[in-house]
Amino acid sequence: MKKIIKKAAPAPRRDKRLTCLVNEKENEIIDNYLQRYNIRNKSTWMRETILWFIYTRAETDYPTLFSDHEMRR
């Protein structure tokens, strides 16, 4: 009997570029944050931070059958 080894699906290629301009003060704030929390990969951190923000915002904005006020009564 042969054992079948399953391979994890490869991560999707990241071939779309996003560009963001910041001023000197904003750049200093970001660099200080990355240094303080020992974050070495700025690109990964930005991608995860942006997507986390979008995901959490989408969860809170998700349409519901009843309004927030009606659900709290």
PyMOL commands that set and color helices and strands:
alter all, ss='L'
color gray80, all
select helices_A, chain A and resi 24-36+42-60+68-72
alter helices_A, ss='H'
color red, helices_A
deselect
rebuild
show_as cartoon
